[in-house]
Amino acid sequence: MNFLKHVVLFINNNFRQLQRKWFILPLILLFPVIIITLITTIIISIFTPDEYNPIHIGLVDLDQSMETTSVVELIEESSQLGTFIQLHSMSEIEAQSAIRNNLISTYVIFPDDFTENLYNGTSVTLEMVGNPQKQTDSYLAKELLESITRHISASQANILTINYYAKELAIDNETRSDLLYEQFTNFLFYTIGKDRTVNEKEILNQATTSPLHYYTLSSWFIVMSVWLLSIYYVLSKEHSLRLKNRMRLYGVTNIQQIIAKIMVTIIITTIFSILAFIGMERMIDWDLSVNDFVRITNITLLYCIIFIVNIAIIEGIIESLKLRLLAQSIFTGLVLLISGAIIPTLYFPLNVQGLMPYSFSSQSLLWLQEIVLNARLYIDYVPLLLMNAIGICVLLGLLLWKERRFP
């Protein structure tokens, strides 16, 4: 009973302390908003593309045979190359002019002896002329050229086998040529249809598809974290050893003071965060339902608890107020970096992305994005609840150990 009485006493004392520092509270609330809004505006302007420019590649057919014409038309019209690459059939003079005018990234040449080499078993080679001003696009075109060459080589091996047995059957040259051309066309269709010339995988990146919504939500998440750290720090004091001993005589422990600071910080931050989110939602018009706001409030509350518990754990480990603030600030920066609020997690290495489900900040921001940006109806609270339970147990265990070890 005395434990709860002391906790309530310190909660009231913390609220009175904030009232006495009313001139500091607006600065704490507004300063992070102004700074992060400016940074977010810069980031959104960077990630918002002015226009979409695909890679243009020219196809030059010097052989002008039925086989090369079929290859050029099939590659040019193939939808499997995706929207990022556009192929254009042109003459060599037109291709050279397009390179000089920076209209294409590179062009591929089918040599004049292409068909003859194809049927005689000679290695088929394709030439490529790149644009020195678009080296990255030229490297991608090189990968495309190697893929096309593999398809043609596979087709050539099949044609040589058919041609060998056709000569043994005393078929006239015209019929044999038609048969080879038909097999060449069929096999080319098969190989291009079987294995995509360019593998295209669609990955939804909210940072580039909707940068305004993504970074607005991330900015709110960052501001909320800064508020948690700032308000907790304002409530923190460095007591002298004599004052600590006097407080122990009255049955006051460090656990009661930290619990009171945690509760006041969470109450104030959650209220202001929800109010800020409602105002932000009205400006951007996310069209969220009441149930969505309930889920967002639950995720926000769970995140605030686990975040401030970790801040309190650092306080329990480090005695010096200045050194403690440094460690808590570094921890806050790492939490925000891992969450994806500063840099989208899609740009992290794959081995780092595999660890994201074990981060409470990443889980919290992920579910907030799912609700706000993807209209998700189902939320898995279990990971955050487990992390909260583990954090609270660690904090209580640490504080109880310190109370017994250093009375």
C-alpha positions in Angstrom: 0.0 0.0 0.0 2.8 2.4 0.9 4.5 1.5 -2.5 1.5 2.7 -4.5 1.1 5.7 -2.2 4.6 6.8 -2.9 4.2 6.2 -6.6 1.1 8.4 -6.7 2.9 11.1 -4.7 5.8 11.2 -7.1 3.4 11.3 -10.1 1.7 14.4 -8.6 5.1 15.9 -7.9 6.2 15.3 -11.5 3.1 17.0 -12.9 3.7 20.0 -10.6 7.3 20.1 -11.7 6.1 20.3 -15.4 3.7 23.0 -14.4 6.5 25.0 -12.9 8.5 24.6 -16.1 5.6 25.6 -18.4 7.9 27.8 -20.5 10.1 24.8 -21.3 7.3 22.4 -22.4 6.3 24.3 -25.6 9.9 24.4 -26.7 10.2 20.6 -26.0 7.1 20.0 -28.1 7.6 22.4 -30.9 11.4 22.3 -31.5 11.5 18.7 -32.8 8.4 19.3 -34.9 10.0 22.3 -36.7 13.4 20.6 -37.2 12.0 17.3 -38.5 9.5 19.0 -40.7 12.3 20.9 -42.5 14.3 17.7 -42.9 11.3 15.7 -44.1 10.5 18.4 -46.7 14.1 18.1 -48.1 13.9 14.3 -48.2 10.5 14.2 -49.9 11.8 16.6 -52.6 14.7 14.2 -53.2 12.7 11.0 -53.3 9.9 12.5 -55.5 11.0 12.0 -59.1 10.2 14.6 -61.7 9.5 12.1 -64.5 10.1 8.5 -65.3 12.8 7.9 -67.8 13.2 4.3 -69.1 16.4 2.9 -70.6 16.4 3.1 -74.4 18.4 0.5 -76.4 18.7 0.4 -80.2 18.7 -2.7 -82.3 20.7 -2.6 -85.6 20.2 -5.4 -88.1 23.0 -5.5 -90.7 22.1 -9.1 -91.9 18.5 -8.3 -92.9 17.6 -12.0 -93.1 14.3 -13.5 -92.1 16.0 -14.9 -89.0 17.4 -11.7 -87.8 14.3 -9.8 -88.6 12.3 -12.2 -86.5 14.7 -11.9 -83.6 14.7 -8.1 -83.7 10.9 -7.9 -83.9 10.4 -10.5 -81.2 12.8 -8.8 -78.8 11.5 -5.4 -79.6 7.9 -6.4 -79.0 8.5 -8.7 -76.0 6.6 -7.6 -72.9 9.0 -9.6 -70.7 11.6 -6.9 -70.9 9.5 -4.8 -68.5 8.7 -1.1 -68.4 12.3 -0.1 -67.5 13.8 -1.0 -70.9 12.5 0.1 -74.3 14.0 -1.3 -77.5 14.0 0.4 -80.9 14.8 -1.0 -84.3 17.0 1.4 -86.3 19.8 1.7 -88.8 23.4 2.0 -87.8 23.5 5.6 -88.9 20.4 6.4 -86.8 21.9 4.6 -83.8 25.2 6.5 -84.0 23.2 9.8 -84.2 21.1 8.8 -81.2 24.2 8.0 -79.2 25.7 11.4 -80.0 22.4 13.1 -79.1 22.2 11.1 -75.9 18.8 9.6 -76.9 19.7 6.0 -76.3 22.0 4.3 -73.8 23.5 1.7 -76.2 22.7 -0.2 -79.3 23.2 -3.8 -80.3 24.4 -4.9 -83.8 23.4 -8.1 -85.5 26.3 -8.6 -88.0 25.8 -9.2 -91.7 27.0 -12.9 -91.4 24.7 -13.7 -88.5 22.5 -16.2 -90.3 25.3 -17.9 -92.1 27.2 -18.4 -88.8 24.0 -19.6 -87.1 23.5 -22.5 -89.6 27.1 -23.4 -90.1 27.9 -23.8 -86.4 30.1 -20.8 -86.1 30.0 -19.0 -82.8 27.4 -16.2 -83.1 28.6 -12.9 -81.7 26.6 -9.7 -81.2 28.3 -6.3 -81.0 27.3 -3.6 -78.5 28.2 0.1 -78.6 27.6 1.9 -75.3 27.0 5.5 -74.5 29.9 7.0 -72.4 27.5 9.4 -70.7 25.2 6.6 -69.5 27.6 4.0 -68.2 25.2 2.4 -65.7 22.6 1.9 -68.3 25.2 0.4 -70.7 26.1 -2.2 -68.0 22.4 -3.2 -67.8 22.3 -3.4 -71.6 25.3 -5.7 -71.5 23.5 -8.0 -69.1 20.5 -8.0 -71.5 22.8 -8.8 -74.5 24.4 -11.7 -72.7 20.9 -13.1 -71.9 19.9 -12.8 -75.6 23.1 -14.5 -76.7 22.4 -17.4 -74.4 19.0 -17.9 -75.9 20.4 -17.7 -79.5 23.2 -20.2 -78.6 20.6 -22.7 -77.2 18.6 -22.2 -80.4 21.7 -22.7 -82.6 22.6 -26.0 -80.9 19.1 -27.3 -81.6 19.2 -26.1 -85.3 22.6 -27.8 -85.9 21.2 -31.1 -84.7 18.1 -30.8 -86.9 20.3 -29.7 -89.9 22.6 -32.7 -89.5 19.8 -35.2 -89.6 18.0 -33.3 -92.4 21.0 -33.7 -94.7 20.9 -37.4 -94.1 17.3 -37.6 -95.4 18.0 -36.2 -98.9 15.7 -33.2 -98.4 16.2 -30.4 -100.9 17.9 -27.2 -99.7 14.8 -25.0 -99.9 12.7 -27.4 -97.8 15.5 -27.8 -95.4 16.0 -24.0 -95.0 12.3 -23.6 -94.3 12.4 -26.4 -91.7 15.4 -24.8 -90.0 13.8 -21.4 -90.0 10.7 -22.8 -88.5 12.6 -24.6 -85.8 14.7 -21.5 -85.1 11.5 -19.4 -84.7 9.7 -22.0 -82.5 12.7 -22.5 -80.3 13.4 -18.8 -79.9 9.7 -18.3 -78.8 10.1 -21.2 -76.4 13.3 -20.1 -74.8 12.2 -16.5 -74.4 8.9 -17.7 -73.0 10.4 -20.2 -70.7 13.1 -18.0 -69.0 12.4 -14.3 -68.8 15.0 -12.2 -70.6 14.9 -9.8 -67.7 13.7 -11.0 -64.4 11.3 -8.4 -63.0 10.1 -8.5 -59.4 7.8 -5.8 -58.1 8.8 -4.6 -54.6 6.5 -2.0 -53.1 8.7 0.8 -51.7 6.5 3.3 -49.9 9.4 5.8 -49.6 9.3 6.3 -53.4 5.7 5.4 -54.3 4.2 7.7 -51.8 7.0 9.7 -50.2 4.7 12.4 -48.7 2.7 9.9 -46.7 5.7 7.7 -45.8 7.9 10.5 -44.5 5.0 12.3 -42.8 4.3 9.2 -40.8 8.0 8.6 -40.1 8.4 12.2 -39.0 5.6 11.8 -36.5 7.2 8.7 -35.2 10.5 10.5 -34.8 8.9 13.4 -33.0 7.1 11.1 -30.6 10.4 9.4 -29.8 12.1 12.7 -29.2 9.2 13.8 -26.9 9.6 10.6 -24.9 13.3 11.2 -24.3 12.9 15.0 -23.7 10.1 14.8 -21.2 11.8 11.9 -19.3 15.0 13.9 -19.1 13.2 17.0 -17.8 11.7 14.9 -15.0 15.1 13.4 -14.1 17.2 14.8 -11.2 20.6 14.0 -9.8 20.0 13.7 -6.0 22.8 13.9 -3.5 23.8 10.9 -1.4 22.4 12.6 1.8 19.0 13.2 0.2 18.9 9.6 -1.0 19.6 8.3 2.5 16.9 10.5 4.0 14.4 9.3 1.4 15.2 5.7 2.2 14.4 6.4 5.9 10.9 7.3 4.8 10.6 4.1 2.7 11.1 5.7 -0.6 12.9 3.6 -3.2 14.3 4.4 -6.6 11.8 2.0 -8.2 8.9 4.2 -7.1 10.5 7.4 -8.6 11.3 5.7 -11.9 7.8 4.2 -12.2 6.3 7.6 -11.6 8.5 9.2 -14.2 7.6 6.5 -16.7 3.9 6.9 -16.2 3.9 10.7 -16.4 6.1 10.6 -19.6 3.9 8.0 -21.3 0.7 9.9 -20.4 1.9 13.3 -21.7 3.6 11.9 -24.8 0.7 9.6 -25.8 -1.8 12.5 -25.4 0.2 14.9 -27.5 1.2 12.2 -30.0 -2.4 11.2 -30.7 -3.5 14.9 -31.0 -0.6 15.5 -33.4 -1.6 12.4 -35.4 -5.2 13.5 -35.6 -4.2 16.9 -36.9 -1.8 15.3 -39.4 -4.5 13.0 -40.6 -6.9 15.9 -41.2 -4.3 17.7 -43.3 -3.3 14.7 -45.4 -6.8 13.1 -45.5 -5.8 9.5 -44.8 -9.5 8.6 -44.3 -9.0 6.4 -41.3 -11.9 4.8 -39.4 -12.5 4.8 -35.6 -11.1 1.2 -35.4 -8.0 2.4 -37.2 -7.5 5.1 -34.6 -7.9 2.5 -31.8 -5.3 0.3 -33.4 -2.9 3.2 -33.9 -3.4 4.2 -30.2 -2.6 0.7 -29.0 0.5 0.5 -31.1 1.6 4.0 -30.0 1.1 3.1 -26.3 3.0 -0.2 -26.6 5.9 1.6 -28.3 6.0 4.4 -25.7 6.1 1.8 -22.9 8.9 -0.3 -24.3 10.9 2.8 -25.4 10.7 4.5 -22.1 11.4 1.3 -20.2 14.7 0.9 -22.1 15.5 4.6 -21.3 14.9 3.7 -17.6 17.1 0.7 -17.9 19.9 2.9 -19.1 19.2 5.2 -16.1 19.5 2.2 -13.7 22.9 1.3 -15.2 24.5 4.7 -15.4 24.5 7.1 -12.4 25.9 10.2 -14.0 23.2 12.4 -15.4 25.2 13.8 -18.3 26.7 10.4 -19.3 23.2 8.9 -19.0 21.8 11.5 -21.3 24.5 10.7 -23.9 23.8 7.0 -23.7 20.0 7.6 -24.0 20.5 9.9 -27.0 22.6 7.3 -28.8 20.1 4.6 -28.0 17.3 6.8 -29.4 19.2 7.4 -32.6 19.9 3.7 -33.1 16.2 2.9 -32.4 15.0 5.4 -35.0 17.6 4.2 -37.5 16.6 0.6 -37.1 12.9 1.4 -37.3 13.2 2.6 -40.9 11.9 6.1 -40.0 15.1 7.7 -41.2 16.2 5.2 -43.9 13.6 2.8 -45.3 14.4 -0.8 -44.2 14.3 -1.9 -47.9 17.7 -0.3 -48.3 19.3 -2.3 -45.5 21.4 -5.4 -46.1 19.4 -8.6 -46.2 21.1 -10.0 -43.1 20.1 -6.8 -41.2 16.5 -7.0 -42.6 16.3 -10.5 -41.1 16.8 -9.0 -37.6 14.1 -6.4 -38.0 11.2 -8.5 -36.5 13.2 -8.5 -33.2 13.3 -4.7 -33.0 10.3 -3.1 -31.2 10.7 0.2 -33.1 10.7 -1.6 -36.5 7.7 -3.6 -35.5 5.8 -0.5 -34.3 6.5 1.5 -37.4 5.8 -1.4 -39.6 2.3 -1.9 -38.2 1.6 1.8 -38.3 2.5 1.8 -42.0 0.3 -1.2 -42.6 -2.6 0.6 -41.0 -2.2 4.0 -42.5 -0.6 3.3 -45.9 -1.9 -0.2 -46.7 -5.3 -0.1 -44.9 -4.4 -3.2 -42.9 -7.3 -4.5 -40.7 -5.3 -7.2 -38.7 -2.6 -6.3 -36.3 -0.3 -8.8 -34.5 0.2 -7.4 -31.0 2.0 -10.4 -29.7 5.6 -9.4 -30.5 5.2 -6.0 -29.0 3.5 -7.4 -25.9 6.3 -9.9 -25.4 9.0 -7.2 -25.8 7.2 -5.0 -23.3 6.9 -7.9 -20.8 10.6 -8.7 -21.2 11.6 -5.0 -20.9 9.6 -4.5 -17.7 11.0 -7.7 -16.1 14.5 -6.6 -16.9 13.9 -3.1 -15.5 12.3 -4.4 -12.3 15.0 -7.0 -11.9 17.8 -4.4 -12.3 16.3 -1.9 -9.9 15.5 -4.5 -7.3 19.1 -5.8 -7.6 20.5 -2.3 -7.2 18.3 -1.7 -4.1 19.6 -4.8 -2.4 23.2 -4.6 -3.7 23.7 -0.8 -3.0 21.4 0.1 -0.1 
